[in-house]
Amino acid sequence: MTTQAFDPMAALKRLLEAGALSEEALQAVTGIQPERLRAFLDEHAGAPIGLTARPQVLSDDEIARLSVFPVLLTEGLAVDDDERLVAIYETLTIEFHLTTLNIARLIGLDPDDVEAALSDPRSVSSETRYRLAIAGGYLLNAVNLARRRG
C-alpha cells in the first residue's frame, strides 16, 4: 500500500483551472482580498508550502483555511451520501447536543425516522432521506453560524 501526501495548493489550482471554482468565489468564501489571494496563488504556483525566508502574503490562519478548503471540495465530496448524512446528524447530536427529538421537532419529521436514519439511512424512504439531508445541512450551517468563534 502506498500513500501520497495531499497537496492542497495543487488541488486548489486544479479546481480553479477546471472551472470548478472561480477566484471570485474563493475570495468570497475565504474573505481574502483579491490582490492578496492572487499574489499567494502566483507565489505558490507549482511550489509546495513550506519554510521560506520571504514574508508571507497571507496570515497563518488564512493559509490554514485556504489549505483545508480544497480538501473539503475534493476528498470530502467523494464521501458516500449516506455516510455524509450520518456524519451530519452525528455532529448535530454529539457535538452540538441536539437530541433526535429536538431535530425531529425542528424539521417536522417523526423522531423514529431520525433515529432510524442515524443508524441506517437506507432504512427510511428516499423522501425522508432527502428531507433529512436538506434540513441537516441547514441545521449544521445554523449552529455553526451561532457558534462562538475563537
N, CA and C of each residue as an Amber inpcrd file, in Angstrom:
protein
   450
   0.8420000  -1.1750000   0.0000000   0.0000000   0.0000000   0.0000000
   0.8860000   1.2370000   0.0000000   0.5780000   2.1840000  -0.8700000
   1.3420000   3.4230000  -0.9090000   0.4520000   4.5630000  -0.4530000
   1.0920000   5.5610000   0.0850000   0.3580000   6.7530000   0.4870000
   0.9740000   7.9440000  -0.2100000   0.1430000   8.8990000  -0.5060000
   0.6140000  10.1280000  -1.1120000   0.1470000  11.2910000  -0.2560000
   1.0240000  12.2660000  -0.1230000   0.6440000  13.4680000   0.6090000
  -0.3240000  14.2670000  -0.2580000  -1.3230000  14.8460000   0.3650000
  -2.2760000  15.6820000  -0.3500000  -1.6880000  17.0770000  -0.4440000
  -1.5700000  17.5910000  -1.6400000  -1.0430000  18.9330000  -1.8660000
  -2.2260000  19.8740000  -2.0680000  -2.6150000  20.6180000  -1.0260000
  -3.8090000  21.4520000  -1.1310000  -3.6960000  22.5500000  -2.1830000
  -2.5080000  23.0980000  -2.3630000  -2.3680000  24.1630000  -3.3550000
  -2.4880000  23.6050000  -4.7750000  -1.9680000  22.4100000  -5.0080000
  -2.1210000  21.7760000  -6.3270000  -3.5970000  21.4610000  -6.5760000
  -4.2910000  20.9840000  -5.5410000  -5.7220000  20.6910000  -5.6710000
  -6.5040000  21.9710000  -5.9360000  -6.1520000  23.0360000  -5.2440000
  -6.8110000  24.3220000  -5.4460000  -6.5850000  24.8090000  -6.8750000
  -5.3660000  24.6780000  -7.3520000  -5.0390000  25.0790000  -8.7250000
  -5.8620000  24.2670000  -9.7280000  -5.9810000  22.9490000  -9.4990000
  -6.7780000  22.1010000 -10.3980000  -8.2490000  22.5240000 -10.3890000
  -8.7830000  22.8290000  -9.2090000 -10.1750000  23.2750000  -9.1160000
 -10.3910000  24.5700000  -9.8940000  -9.4490000  25.4870000  -9.7720000
  -9.5470000  26.7630000 -10.4830000  -9.4220000  26.5550000 -11.9900000
  -8.4420000  25.7570000 -12.4090000  -8.2210000  25.5140000 -13.8390000
  -9.3890000  24.7700000 -14.4810000 -10.0160000  23.8760000 -13.7350000
 -11.1390000  23.0930000 -14.2610000 -12.4400000  23.8960000 -14.2830000
 -12.4190000  25.0850000 -13.6960000 -13.6300000  25.8900000 -13.6320000
 -14.6050000  25.4140000 -12.5650000 -14.1510000  24.5300000 -11.6790000
 -14.9970000  24.0570000 -10.5840000 -15.1130000  25.1110000  -9.4920000
 -14.2220000  26.0750000  -9.5210000 -14.1670000  27.1470000  -8.5370000
 -13.5560000  28.3580000  -9.2250000 -14.1010000  29.5300000  -8.9720000
 -13.5200000  30.7550000  -9.5310000 -12.7480000  31.4890000  -8.4410000
 -11.8250000  32.3300000  -8.8570000 -11.0950000  33.1370000  -7.8730000
 -12.0550000  34.0480000  -7.1240000 -13.0760000  34.5360000  -7.8120000
 -14.0660000  35.3990000  -7.1630000 -14.8040000  34.6350000  -6.0580000
 -15.1910000  33.3960000  -6.3450000 -15.8640000  32.5750000  -5.3300000
 -14.9150000  32.2700000  -4.1800000 -13.6700000  31.9460000  -4.5020000
 -12.6760000  31.6460000  -3.4690000 -12.4720000  32.8520000  -2.5600000
 -12.4350000  34.0340000  -3.1390000 -12.2840000  35.2600000  -2.3560000
 -13.5040000  35.4830000  -1.4720000 -14.6950000  35.2510000  -2.0200000
 -15.9220000  35.4500000  -1.2400000 -16.0090000  34.4590000  -0.0790000
 -15.6150000  33.2210000  -0.3140000 -15.6740000  32.1880000   0.7230000
 -14.6520000  32.4440000   1.8210000 -13.4290000  32.7780000   1.4300000
 -12.3500000  32.9280000   2.4130000 -12.2690000  34.3170000   3.0200000
 -12.8190000  35.3130000   2.3310000 -12.7100000  36.6880000   2.8070000
 -11.3360000  37.2960000   2.5760000 -10.5150000  36.6220000   1.7880000
  -9.1700000  37.1270000   1.4820000  -9.2820000  38.0970000   0.3130000
  -8.6760000  39.2700000   0.4640000  -8.7380000  40.2970000  -0.5710000
  -8.1790000  39.7570000  -1.8860000  -8.8210000  40.1090000  -3.0150000
  -8.4330000  39.5530000  -4.3110000  -6.9470000  39.7000000  -4.6510000
  -6.3770000  40.8650000  -4.3840000  -4.9640000  41.0730000  -4.7500000
  -4.0290000  40.2110000  -3.8960000  -4.3780000  40.0120000  -2.6300000
  -3.5610000  39.1510000  -1.7580000  -3.7190000  37.6900000  -2.1530000
  -4.9450000  37.2990000  -2.4900000  -5.1980000  35.9300000  -2.9300000
  -4.4430000  35.6400000  -4.2230000  -4.5050000  36.5620000  -5.1800000
  -3.7980000  36.3930000  -6.4560000  -2.2970000  36.2990000  -6.2120000
  -1.7510000  37.1610000  -5.3570000  -0.3120000  37.1270000  -5.0650000
   0.0760000  35.7860000  -4.4490000  -0.7590000  35.2770000  -3.5560000
  -0.4770000  33.9870000  -2.9240000  -0.5180000  32.8610000  -3.9450000
  -1.5550000  32.8510000  -4.7810000  -1.6760000  31.7990000  -5.7910000
  -0.5120000  31.8530000  -6.7730000  -0.1150000  33.0610000  -7.1660000
   1.0300000  33.2060000  -8.0760000   2.3140000  32.7280000  -7.4120000
   2.4830000  33.0850000  -6.1460000   3.6910000  32.7170000  -5.4040000
   3.8080000  31.2080000  -5.2390000   2.6760000  30.5380000  -5.0700000
   2.6970000  29.1020000  -4.7950000   2.3520000  28.2460000  -6.0060000
   2.3410000  28.8400000  -7.1770000   2.0710000  28.0600000  -8.3880000
   3.1740000  27.0260000  -8.5690000   2.8220000  25.7750000  -8.3580000
   3.7780000  24.6860000  -8.5380000   4.7610000  24.4950000  -7.4100000
   4.6420000  25.2830000  -6.3520000   5.5870000  25.1590000  -5.2340000
   4.8420000  24.7240000  -3.9800000   5.3320000  23.7110000  -3.2760000
   4.6690000  23.3020000  -2.0320000   4.8490000  24.3560000  -0.9480000
   3.8900000  24.4080000  -0.0440000   4.0010000  25.3260000   1.0880000
   5.0490000  24.7680000   2.0350000   5.9250000  25.6080000   2.4760000
   6.9660000  25.1610000   3.3960000   7.6810000  26.3500000   3.9870000
   8.8210000  26.0960000   4.5720000   9.6090000  27.1680000   5.1620000
  10.2150000  28.0230000   4.0630000  10.1730000  29.3110000   4.2620000
  10.7480000  30.2420000   3.3030000  11.2360000  31.4700000   4.0470000
  12.2200000  32.1270000   3.4720000  12.7610000  33.3390000   4.0880000
  11.9320000  34.5600000   3.7020000  11.0970000  34.4260000   2.6810000
  10.2750000  35.5560000   2.2330000   9.0940000  35.7720000   3.1730000
   8.6560000  37.0220000   3.3080000   7.4730000  37.2730000   4.1370000
   6.2400000  36.6230000   3.4970000   5.3420000  36.1630000   4.3400000
   4.1260000  35.5300000   3.8450000   3.1500000  36.5800000   3.3330000
   2.4980000  36.2610000   2.2350000   1.4740000  37.1340000   1.6740000
   0.2090000  37.0620000   2.5290000  -0.0690000  35.8630000   3.0590000
  -1.2640000  35.6380000   3.8670000  -0.8820000  35.2880000   5.2960000
  -1.8180000  35.4870000   6.2000000  -1.5900000  35.1060000   7.6000000
  -1.6170000  33.5830000   7.7220000  -1.1300000  33.0790000   8.8410000
  -1.1610000  31.6360000   9.0830000  -2.5970000  31.1130000   9.0600000
  -3.5210000  31.8730000   9.6420000  -4.9280000  31.4740000   9.6550000
  -5.4850000  31.4060000   8.2370000  -5.1770000  32.3950000   7.4180000
  -5.6660000  32.3940000   6.0370000  -5.0890000  31.2210000   5.2510000
  -3.8110000  30.9410000   5.4580000  -3.1820000  29.8090000   4.7730000
  -3.8310000  28.5030000   5.2120000  -4.1000000  28.3780000   6.5010000
  -4.7400000  27.1590000   7.0100000  -6.1230000  26.9770000   6.3900000
  -6.9120000  28.0480000   6.3610000  -8.2550000  27.9540000   5.7800000
  -8.1940000  27.6510000   4.2870000  -7.2500000  28.2840000   3.6090000
  -7.0850000  28.0680000   2.1770000  -6.5820000  26.6580000   1.8850000
  -5.8840000  26.0600000   2.8130000  -5.3860000  24.6940000   2.6410000
  -6.4710000  23.6490000   2.8970000  -7.3790000  23.9370000   3.8130000
  -8.4340000  22.9830000   4.1530000  -9.5300000  22.9640000   3.0830000
  -9.8300000  24.1030000   2.5190000 -10.9460000  24.2270000   1.5810000
 -10.8510000  23.2600000   0.3940000  -9.7170000  23.1860000  -0.3140000
  -9.6710000  22.2450000  -1.4440000  -9.7870000  20.7780000  -1.0200000
  -9.3440000  20.4560000   0.1810000  -9.5030000  19.0810000   0.6810000
 -10.9910000  18.7670000   0.8170000 -11.7350000  19.7120000   1.3920000
 -13.1670000  19.5090000   1.5740000 -13.8900000  19.3980000   0.2350000
 -13.4450000  20.1840000  -0.7520000 -14.1010000  20.1680000  -2.0570000
 -13.7350000  18.9560000  -2.8980000 -12.6030000  18.3540000  -2.6560000
 -12.1950000  17.2000000  -3.4620000 -12.4320000  15.9010000  -2.6990000
 -11.7070000  15.6880000  -1.6600000 -11.8250000  14.4460000  -0.8870000
 -13.1680000  14.3670000  -0.1610000 -13.6100000  15.4730000   0.3910000
 -14.8540000  15.4780000   1.1610000 -16.0760000  15.1780000   0.3210000
 -16.1110000  15.6870000  -0.9010000 -17.2590000  15.4250000  -1.7600000
 -17.2810000  13.9950000  -2.2820000 -16.1950000  13.2730000  -2.1260000
 -16.1410000  11.8740000  -2.5560000 -16.7860000  10.9350000  -1.5300000
 -17.1030000  11.4440000  -0.3540000 -17.7310000  10.6290000   0.6940000
 -19.1470000  10.2500000   0.2470000 -19.5280000   9.0060000   0.4830000
 -20.8530000   8.4990000   0.1470000 -21.9340000   9.3660000   0.8040000
 -23.0220000   9.6140000   0.0840000 -24.0900000  10.4760000   0.5880000
 -24.6910000   9.9750000   1.9010000 -24.8730000   8.6660000   2.0280000
 -25.4270000   8.1310000   3.2750000 -24.4540000   8.3310000   4.4360000
 -23.1640000   8.1360000   4.1720000 -22.1580000   8.3820000   5.2140000
 -22.1700000   9.8460000   5.6350000 -22.3070000  10.7350000   4.6530000
 -22.3390000  12.1670000   4.9540000 -23.5760000  12.5140000   5.7800000
 -24.7180000  11.9080000   5.4420000 -25.9480000  12.1630000   6.1910000
 -25.7880000  11.7410000   7.6510000 -25.2310000  10.5660000   7.8700000
 -24.9860000  10.1020000   9.2400000 -24.0190000  11.0480000   9.9440000
 -22.9730000  11.4720000   9.2500000 -21.9860000  12.3800000   9.8540000
 -22.6190000  13.7090000  10.2560000 -23.5100000  14.2250000   9.4270000
 -24.1950000  15.4770000   9.7580000 -24.9800000  15.3150000  11.0570000
 -25.7530000  14.2410000  11.1450000 -26.5870000  14.0520000  12.3320000
 -25.7780000  13.6320000  13.5540000 -24.6700000  12.9460000  13.3560000
 -23.7840000  12.6640000  14.4920000 -23.1840000  13.9620000  15.0220000
 -22.8320000  14.8630000  14.1240000 -22.3000000  16.1600000  14.5490000
 -23.3550000  16.9390000  15.3260000 -24.5700000  16.9610000  14.8000000
 -25.6430000  17.6940000  15.4830000 -25.9580000  17.1040000  16.8530000
 -25.9280000  15.7760000  16.9700000 -26.2900000  15.1490000  18.2440000
 -25.1170000  15.0580000  19.2150000 -23.9410000  14.7370000  18.7230000
 -22.7940000  14.5440000  19.6180000 -22.1150000  15.8670000  19.9510000
 -21.7730000  16.6230000  18.9280000 -21.0260000  17.8640000  19.1760000
 -21.9190000  18.9950000  19.6780000 -23.1220000  19.1010000  19.1090000
 -23.9890000  20.2230000  19.4620000 -25.1160000  19.8390000  20.4230000
 -25.1640000  18.5940000  20.8370000 -26.0910000  18.1040000  21.8670000
 -27.5650000  18.2940000  21.5340000 -27.8960000  18.3230000  20.2520000
 -29.3060000  18.2850000  19.8780000 -29.7480000  16.8280000  19.9640000
 -30.9070000  16.5910000  20.5250000 -31.4170000  15.2190000  20.5760000
 -32.1380000  14.9220000  19.2630000 -32.3620000  13.6520000  19.0160000
 -33.1170000  13.3110000  17.8090000 -34.5460000  13.8460000  17.9090000
 -35.0710000  13.9540000  19.1230000 -36.3970000  14.5470000  19.3120000
 -36.3560000  16.0400000  18.9790000 -35.3060000  16.7530000  19.4360000
 -35.1510000  18.1720000  19.0720000 -35.1650000  18.3190000  17.5520000
 -34.3440000  17.5120000  16.9140000 -34.1920000  17.5950000  15.4580000
 -35.5120000  17.2830000  14.7620000 -36.1790000  16.2210000  15.1950000
 -37.4530000  15.8330000  14.5820000 -38.4710000  16.9640000  14.6810000
 -38.5300000  17.6080000  15.8360000 -39.4840000  18.7120000  16.0170000
 -39.1020000  19.9230000  15.1690000 -37.8020000  20.1800000  15.0490000
 -37.3540000  21.3130000  14.2360000 -37.6650000  21.1210000  12.7570000
 -37.5090000  19.9040000  12.2650000 -37.6590000  19.6840000  10.8190000
 -38.9800000  19.0240000  10.4310000 -39.8200000  18.7390000  11.4280000
 -41.1470000  18.2110000  11.1320000 -41.1760000  16.7600000  10.6800000
 -40.3160000  15.9390000  11.2630000 -40.3120000  14.5070000  10.9490000
 -40.5970000  13.6930000  12.2030000 -40.9440000  12.4540000  11.9960000
 -41.1550000  11.5200000  13.1010000 -39.8040000  11.2370000  13.7560000
 -39.7200000  11.3280000  15.0870000 -38.4520000  11.0440000  15.7770000
 -37.8890000   9.6570000  15.4530000 -38.7700000   8.6770000  15.2210000
 -38.2980000   7.3320000  14.8690000 -37.5560000   7.3320000  13.5320000
 -37.9970000   8.1820000  12.5970000 -37.3070000   8.2790000  11.3040000
 -35.9150000   8.8800000  11.4710000 -35.8030000   9.8670000  12.3420000
 -34.4920000  10.4800000  12.5930000 -33.5730000   9.4500000  13.2330000
 -34.0760000   8.7240000  14.2140000 -33.2940000   7.6620000  14.8750000
 -32.8640000   6.5980000  13.8680000 -33.8090000   6.1650000  13.0470000
 -33.5190000   5.1110000  12.0700000 -32.4670000   5.5750000  11.0680000
 -32.5790000   6.8120000  10.6160000 -31.6200000   7.3350000   9.6380000
 -30.2230000   7.4470000  10.2260000 -30.1370000   7.7200000  11.5160000
 -28.8300000   7.7800000  12.1710000 -28.1470000   6.4160000  12.1620000
 -28.9340000   5.3680000  12.2750000 -28.3830000   4.0110000  12.2680000
 -28.1380000   3.5110000  10.8520000 -29.1260000   3.7180000   9.9740000
 -29.0340000   3.2370000   8.5990000 -29.9320000   4.0990000   7.7180000
 -29.3670000   5.0750000   7.0260000 -30.1790000   5.9770000   6.2040000
 -31.0690000   5.2590000   5.1880000 -30.6490000   4.0940000   4.7260000
 -31.4370000   3.3590000   3.7270000 -32.6900000   2.7110000   4.3270000
 -32.8010000   2.7550000   5.6570000 -33.9800000   2.1650000   6.3030000
 -35.1850000   3.1040000   6.2610000 -34.9740000   4.3390000   5.8130000
 -36.0840000   5.2870000   5.6750000 -36.2860000   5.5780000   4.1880000
 -37.4400000   6.0980000   3.8560000 -37.7580000   6.3620000   2.4480000
 -36.8070000   7.4020000   1.8600000 -36.6920000   7.3930000   0.5450000
 -35.8160000   8.3720000  -0.1120000 -36.3350000   9.7910000   0.1170000
 -37.6610000   9.9460000   0.2120000 -38.2430000  11.2630000   0.5090000
 -37.7940000  11.7450000   1.8900000 -37.7910000  10.8500000   2.8740000
 -37.3470000  11.1920000   4.2320000 -35.8540000  11.4890000   4.2410000
 -35.0660000  10.6900000   3.5160000 -33.6140000  10.9490000   3.4360000
 -33.3490000  12.3140000   2.8140000 -34.1190000  12.6410000   1.7910000
 -33.9600000  13.9440000   1.1420000 -34.2550000  15.0640000   2.1390000
 -35.3440000  14.9370000   2.8580000 -35.7100000  15.9520000   3.8660000
 -34.6310000  16.0580000   4.9360000 -34.1320000  14.9060000   5.3880000
 -33.0630000  14.8990000   6.3940000 -31.7950000  15.5620000   5.8580000
 -31.4650000  15.2950000   4.6120000 -30.2510000  15.8710000   4.0290000
 -30.3600000  17.3900000   3.9190000 -31.4700000  17.8520000   3.3770000
 -31.6550000  19.3000000   3.2060000 -31.7190000  19.9950000   4.5670000
 -32.5360000  19.4830000   5.4540000 -32.6820000  20.0990000   6.7790000
 -31.3990000  19.9680000   7.5910000 -30.7190000  18.8350000   7.4720000
 -29.4620000  18.6350000   8.2030000 -28.3980000  19.6250000   7.7860000
 -28.2830000  19.8530000   6.4860000 -27.3250000  20.8480000   6.0030000
 -27.6530000  22.2330000   6.5360000 -28.9560000  22.5570000   6.5390000
 -29.3860000  23.8510000   7.0560000 -29.0980000  23.9720000   8.5520000
 -29.4570000  22.9410000   9.3180000 -29.2240000  22.9720000  10.7680000
 -27.7390000  23.0750000  11.0940000 -26.9260000  22.3320000  10.3680000
 -25.4820000  22.3820000  10.6010000 -24.9430000  23.7820000  10.3300000
 -25.4080000  24.3960000   9.2680000 -24.9990000  25.7680000   8.9710000
 -25.4920000  26.7190000  10.0620000 -26.7220000  26.5480000  10.5060000
 -27.2900000  27.4210000  11.5410000 -26.4910000  27.3440000  12.8380000
 -26.1750000  26.1310000  13.2900000 -25.4360000  26.0260000  14.5490000
 -24.0020000  26.5230000  14.3910000 -23.4220000  26.3390000  13.2200000
 -22.0710000  26.8650000  13.0040000 -22.0570000  28.3890000  12.9750000
 -23.1010000  28.9930000  12.4310000 -23.1810000  30.4590000  12.4320000
 -23.3930000  31.0040000  13.8400000 -24.1230000  30.2640000  14.6640000
 -24.3910000  30.7070000  16.0370000 -23.2430000  30.3990000  16.9890000
 -22.3380000  29.5700000  16.5660000 -21.2310000  29.1110000  17.4140000
 -20.2690000  30.2550000  17.7460000 -19.7920000  30.2430000  18.9640000
 -18.8120000  31.2450000  19.3970000 -17.5010000  31.0130000  18.6620000
 -16.9100000  32.0590000  18.1860000 -15.6440000  31.9800000  17.4460000
 -14.4790000  32.2210000  18.3880000 -13.3750000  31.5190000  18.0910000
 -12.1030000  31.7480000  18.7790000 -12.1320000  31.3710000  20.1830000
